[in-house]
Amino acid sequence: MKCFIVLAGLVYILLSSATLPAQAGTTEARVRASQKLLVCIWPDYYGITYRNPKTLQLTGIDIDLAHEFAHDLGSGVKPVFVDSSFSRLIADISNGSCDVAMFAIGITAARAEKLRFTKPTLRSDIYAITTKSNRRIKEWADIDRNGIVVAVAKGTYHEPVMREKLKKASLLVADTPFAREQEVESGRADLFMTDYPYSQRMLATTDWARLLSSPTPYHLTSYAYAVKPGDAKWHARVERFVEDIKRDGRLMTAARRHKLETIVISE
């Protein structure tokens, strides 16, 4: 009997030990063990996660905050930035290319079916960029008229929003944000729709762009971080980081550094 009890105890210990890798295999534990936080970004997002084409340096509110998150996860943990885009975002999160997406991702119903969002950090309305030489577009009310061509970037939330809102103007869906800009600069489209951070890029980096904003809220969208569904503990950890940076002021400090304080959600 004593031998049986001892044997049973050994079996229990072995079985318990076999479960340890699974328990330690959570995203947070893996990040700490590897000391690498894989962060999906869109490197063309001015003020958010922008890679300077000349210096290749990454700057933006979510670059700063990714460093803060890595630091909070443990000594020695560093962010590793993984280039993504809005059209590739769901695939990149789903296949494990990154642990978290941190590039001001607009919360939409379609994305929420595939991703798990944190509480939002920013909120932006939709803005329009046209050329200084365009005589047909003088104010916001001129956008939805017969003969006007409105460009949007494929995969952004502007595509479904404008498809629904436009009644008279034509919608042109460009494969990339850069293609969207080219359509407008060349005159093939009258304007393109974007958000506050990207509109600031156009004003800062071009000499042809003119900004149009709606006199009343047009379509406010909240932005957050996103993770793969199924790891509740990891989602809770990212959520706690968002709560921390709102409470201790790091979110607002980073926003002011990149001139985005007007769209911060601090509560």
N, C-alpha and C positions, 0 to 999 in steps of 0.2 A: 504493500500500500504506500509506504514511504517513497519507494522508487517511482511509483506511478505519479505521486504528487510532485516530486522533483522534476520528473520528465514533463509533466503538464506545465510546470512553472517555466521550464526552459523554452517550451513551445510558445508560451504566451510572450516571453521576452523577445523571441525571434520574430514573432508576428508583429509585435509592437514596433520593433526596430525597423521592420520592412516598411512600415507606414511613415516613418520619419521623412524620407525624401519627398513624399507627396505633400506632407504638411509644410516642409521647408521650400516646396516648389512654387509658392505663391509669387506673384509678380514682385512685391516689395522685397521678399527674401532674396529673390534672384538678382534684383537690382543692387542690393547691398553686397551680395557675394561677388558680383562682377564689377561693382563700383562704376557701373555705366547705366545711365538713365537714357533710354532711346526715345527721342522726342521728334515726332513728325512736325515739319514746318512747311510753309509755302514761301520760298525764298524771294518772291517778288512782291511780298506784302509790306508796303511802305509803312513804317511806324510800328509794325507788328513783328514780322520776322523777315527782315529785308537784307539781302546780300548785295553789298555794293559791287557793281560790276567791275570797278577799277581795282579796288583793294581786296575784294572777296571777303571783307569783314561782315559778320552778321550783327545787325543792330535791331532794336525794336523792343516794345514792352514785353512781349512773350519770350524774347531771348533773355532779357534780364530776369524774368520770373522763372524761367526754366533753370537758370543757375541757382536761384533762391530755393527752388523745390529740391534740386539735387543736394544742396547743402543741408536742407532740413532732413533728408533721408538718411544722412549719416556722413561721418568724416571720410573723405576720400572719394565720395560719389561725385561723378562729373556728368553733365549732359552731353550726349552724342546726338547731333542734329541730323535727321534723316529727311532729305528732300521729298516732298509730297506735293499734292495740289488738291483742290476741291473735287476734281473729277476722279482722283485716285484715292481719296481719303478713306472711304469705307473699305476698299480692298487692302490698303496698307495697314489699317488697324486690325482687320479680320485675320490677315495672314501673319501677324506678329512682327511686321517690319518695325513697329515702334510700340513702346509701352503706353504712351499717352500722346495725343495730338494737342499741341499748344500753338494755335495760330488763329485765334479769334474766329472760331467756327460758328456760323449762324445756326441757331437751333431751329430746325424745321421738322415737320411731321415725318417726312420721308427719311431724313437722317436718323431721327429718333427710333425708327424701326430697326436700325442696324447698329447704332452706337449708343453708348450710355454717357449722358452729359452730366457735367457738374452744374452747380448754380452759376448763373452768368456773371461775367466780370465787366463786360462792355455792352452798350446798346447803341445801334446806329440806325438812322433813317437812310433812305435811298436818295442818291444825288445823281445829277446828270452832268456829263462833260460834253461840251460841243466846242467848235472852233470859234476863235474871235472873229473870223471872216464870214461865218454863217449868218446870212440875213433872214433866213426863214425862222430861226429859233431865237426869239428875243426874251421870252419869259417861260416859266413852267407850263403855262396854259397852252403854249404852242406845241408841246410835245405830241399830244394825241390828236393829230390832224391828218387828213388824207394826204398821201404823198410823202409823209415823214417816215424815215427809216431809223429805227431804234435798235442799236446793237447791244447784245449781252454776251457774257462769256459762258460757254457750256459748262455745266456742273455747278455753277454758282446759284444761290437762291434767287438771284435777280431773274433768271430764266423763267421759272414757273410764275413768279409774281407778275412780271410784265406780260407774260402770255395771257394772264387773266385780266389784267387791268387795261391793256390797250384795246380800244374798240375801233379806231380808224387808222392809226399808224401801223406800219409793217414792222415785224420783228425779225431781226437778223441774228442768228445764233453763231457766234464765232468759236472756233476750237480752243482758243487761248485768250487770256486777257490782252496780250500783246497784239494779237490779230484783231481784237475788238478795237483797240486804239488805232490801228492802221486803217481800218474801215472808215473811221471818223476823219482822221487826218487826210486821207485821200479823197474824201467827199462821197464815197460810196454809201456811207451812213451819215445821218445828221448829228447823231449823238450816241453816247453809250451810258448805260446805267452802272453805278458803282456805289460804294459806301464812303463814309467819312474819311477813314484812313487813306484809302486809295485815291480819293479826290485830292487830298493834300499832296500826294506824290505827284500828281499831274500838274498841279500848280507850281510845285517846287522844281520840277525837272524839265518842263517844256515851256516854250514861249508861245504856243498856239492855243493852249487849253483855256476854256472859259467855263466857270462853274455855275450851275443852276441848282437852286434848292426850292423845294415846295414851300409855299407860304404857310401851310399847315402840315402836321405830320402826315406823311404819305404811306409809309409801311415800315414801322419800327421793328427791328430784329435784334434779339439778344444774342450775344456771343459767349461761348463757354469753351471749356476743355472737354475732350472726349476720350473714352477708353473703350476697350472691347467688352461687351456684355459677358456676364458669367463669373467675374471675379469681384464679388461684393466687397471683400476686404480692400482690394486695390482701389476700387471706386471710392470707398469711404476715406481712404488715405488721401487721394487727390482732392476730394471734397473738403477734407479738413485743412489742407493747404490753402484752398481758396478762402475758407473762413478765416484762417490765420492772417493772410495778407490783407484782407479787408479790415480786420480788427486792429492790426498793428501798424497799418499805414503803408506797407510796402507796395500795395497795388496803386494807391494814389501817387506815391513818390515816383514809381516807374512811369505812370501815365503822364505826369507833369514833365518828366524828362523827355518824353517823345511827343509832347503837345497833344495829348489825347484826353486830358482831364475832363473835357466837356461831355465825353461819352462813357465815363466810368460809372459802374453800378457799385456803389460803396456799401449798400446795406446788405 
